[in-house]
Amino acid sequence: MVVWGKITLEVRQADRMPVWQRYYDEDGKLVRRLTFSEYKTVSGRLVPTRLLMQSMDKSGKQAVEETTITYEEIIFDVPISEAIFP
């Protein structure tokens, strides 16, 4: 289990879209940052389609690892069978 000391989030005021999220350890040191970008309207909803998660070095200033998720297709409001939730 991961326990964060603090998580901060910046949201664009105009459309309430996330811009970035920062994850701090229990000592207040920046550990990870998540950046949202490439906003697109999909099925009438504005969503960020590119997410970049970066793990920070011990100083909290330089990314040492990163993972990018790019949504190429998103489908909303798909019915989910009750059988999935036993």
ChimeraX attribute file (.defattr): number of C-alpha atoms within 10 A of each C-alpha:
attribute: neighborCount
match mode: 1-to-1
recipient: residues
	/A:1	3
	/A:2	5
	/A:3	9
	/A:4	13
	/A:5	13
	/A:6	14
	/A:7	14
	/A:8	10
	/A:9	13
	/A:10	13
	/A:11	12
	/A:12	10
	/A:13	8
	/A:14	6
	/A:15	8
	/A:16	10
	/A:17	16
	/A:18	18
	/A:19	15
	/A:20	18
	/A:21	16
	/A:22	17
	/A:23	21
	/A:24	18
	/A:25	15
	/A:26	11
	/A:27	9
	/A:28	12
	/A:29	16
	/A:30	21
	/A:31	19
	/A:32	21
	/A:33	21
	/A:34	19
	/A:35	18
	/A:36	18
	/A:37	16
	/A:38	11
	/A:39	14
	/A:40	13
	/A:41	10
	/A:42	14
	/A:43	11
	/A:44	8
	/A:45	10
	/A:46	13
	/A:47	18
	/A:48	19
	/A:49	18
	/A:50	16
	/A:51	18
	/A:52	15
	/A:53	19
	/A:54	19
	/A:55	19
	/A:56	19
	/A:57	14
	/A:58	12
	/A:59	10
	/A:60	15
	/A:61	12
	/A:62	11
	/A:63	16
	/A:64	12
	/A:65	11
	/A:66	13
	/A:67	10
	/A:68	12
	/A:69	11
	/A:70	12
	/A:71	12
	/A:72	7
	/A:73	7
	/A:74	9
	/A:75	7
	/A:76	9
	/A:77	6
	/A:78	6
	/A:79	6
	/A:80	8
	/A:81	7
	/A:82	7
	/A:83	6
	/A:84	6
	/A:85	6
	/A:86	4
